[in-house]
Structure formats: structure tokens, C-alpha cells
Amino acid sequence: MPDDGLVVEGLPPGYTVEAVEGEGFHEIFRQLRRRVFDERTAFEWRRVLTDDERRRLEDLEGRLAVPWRIRHQLLFKHGDEIAGWYFGVQESAVRYVMINTGLFPEHRRKGIYTALLHSLLPHLKGLGFQEIVSYHHATNTPVLIAKLKAGFVISAMEINDSFGLLVRLTYYTNPTRRAMMAVRTGEVEASEELRRHVGTGG
């Protein structure tokens, strides 16, 4: 996992962040995730795969494990105690996916998630990503509000076999693309500048 220079600044007093490489992070995540997420209704689709399907999936996943692919695996700590985590990964040359953030109840509403967003978004923009995407339960109001305040927009909804009804949020690092989303949803009429970019072909 290459160091791409991400620094999380603005954490509340007493909190630190630690990057954890490889399977070490995912083992911690597997052990602690039920303290944050109620997974009694989650569907573990990997468990229903045949041996052949599982083997082919592992082959495909191996093709994605290139050493230069940007990946963040962070643990938030309060002293020596784990307070939560974050992980995200480069999906393509255009898109980065914020896969999962979890904070234990006693560490929420202290500014940790805000500090992460305020550090991560400009960092990813500086690297050249056009889209920063995350998926959330449609009723996860606190996170949806935090993301919308940070400049994300609702870009899709889907019914996922593992987690149910999800909202996809997208942060467009290019302001013209963000403005075009408001036009596409009917929120505003296209400005003269935006109309110049419509129907121009490739």
C-alpha cells in the first residue's frame, strides 16, 4: 500500500490516526464492526458461492491488487483505545470509493468524521480524482447530512442484496460537473456557460 501523502488534520484533542496495511486492518474491522453496525439483516453473499465461483472471484480480485493502486486503511484512536476506522480505495482513474467509516458511539459527534472529510476530499482532488463516491443506508440521516453539507450530491439509489436500499453520494471535484448535476435534476436552469458544454460530442 503506497504512501500517497494523506494527512488527517483537525482531529479533536486526544485523538490520533494510524495507517494499517494489508490484512491487519481487515482483521481488526472484522472483529469490531458489530460494535458499530447492526448486521442481523445483512446477507453475506460470498457464503452462497460455489467453490468454482469463489475461485474465479479470487482470480478477478487478484487482477485488481496492483501495488500502485491508492488505498487508505485508517484506525482512529483515543489514547491507546481504538475509536473507529476508515477505509477507501481507488476504483478507476476517475473514481475513488469511500467504502466504510465506523465510529463507536462514545466517539461520535466529536468532529472526527468532519476532520476526515476536510482532509480527504482536497487530498483526493489534488491527486486528480474526478469523483469521490460513497454508499449509505437511505435512513442514515446523520451521515447523509454530513456528506451533503460537505458538497456531495445524491447521484443514485439502488437495492443491494447485501444491505438493502442504499443511496449513492458523489462528490464532483470539478465545479462545472457539480453544477451540471443541479441542472440534470431540474434544480436550476442551465446557464449560458453550461449550455455550451451540452451536445458537443466527443
Secondary structure, DSSP 8 states (H G I E B T S, - for coil): ------------TTEEEEE--HHHHHHHHHHHGGGT---TT---GGGG--HHHHHHHHHHHHHH--TTS-EEEEEEEETTEEEEEEEEEE-SSSEEEEEEEEE-GGGSSSSHHHHHHHHHHHHHHHHT-SEEEEEEETT-HHHHHHHHHTT-EEEEEEEETTTEEEEEEEEESSHHHHHHHHHHTTSS---HHHHTTTT---
